[in-house]
Amino acid sequence: MLELRNVVKTYGKNVRAVDDISLELPAGVVGLIGHNGAGKTTLMQMIATISRPTSGQIMFDGVDIVKQPDAMRKRLGFLPQDFGVYPNLSALEFMQYFAALKGVRDPARIKHLLELVNLHDHAHKQAAGFSGGMRRRLGIAQALLNDPDVLIVDEPTAGLDPEERLRFRHLLSEIGFRKLVIISTHIVSDIENMAGRLVIMNQGRLVGSDTPDNFVQRARPQVWSATVTPQEYETLRAQVQVLQAQRNEHGITLRIAHPSSPHADARPAEPSLEEALMAQRYAVRDHAGLAP
């Protein structure tokens, strides 16, 4: 169990990158959602003990990891968004180097992980010649070296092709059966079929934490579909939150987030998870005065 208690991270005098977040995260896959600058990376860095909170506690299995960071580090796997490799090392040498740093002495573990991320045929090739997707896969493999109890990945599928993305989502989902996996992403499809909980951040604040099904359920009364004329569309877009707009032979078909029917021809629509999260974000912004 990971527990955050009133965690604050302040830069300078008045900038709160993380603003008084309290949260409990049991084992499973957690999707961390928020726009650029929402505080996701700062929060993950504190959980990974790369930086310290200005105030508050981060507890892991009853231990304050702010005071005892090694209690987390030996049980952690971390893949940052900007993951660099040593270009003069082969994939195998790279893995052997990180295995030595993490105290992993099983060559079979390295071989297994290279096969898992589909790099076994490139094990003896220098990383300098790897594509961005291949480097990302190598980063995934090193994060799993010590069989971590907590795995943190920032934008995990950046640079991966569709087949690799599916393989990686399946891998993270399996790890989440037994352990805590925290995934920060802008791509809702990366987490909608595997995350048991979603955590939504805006301007450093926690604005939502729940299951995907509950987010969708709450959004049902707020998502509408309507086909309007171009003139009506111009009026509506200034008054309501348009989630989607598609021109067709009948006019412009809209998906709209609004607490009540926004148009005479509007009908309730079944929201996708992405639409539910957008509706949540708009509702929080409008009621709390948060920036878009």
PyMOL commands that set and color helices and strands:
alter all, ss='L'
color gray80, all
select helices_A, chain A and resi 40-47+70-73+91-102+107-116+120-122+127-129+132-143+162-175+188-190+212-222+230-237+273-288
alter helices_A, ss='H'
color red, helices_A
select strands_A, chain A and resi 2-11+15-25+28-33+55-60+63-64+76-79+150-154+180-184+197-202+205-210+223-228+241-248+251-257+267-268
alter strands_A, ss='S'
color yellow, strands_A
deselect
rebuild
show_as cartoon
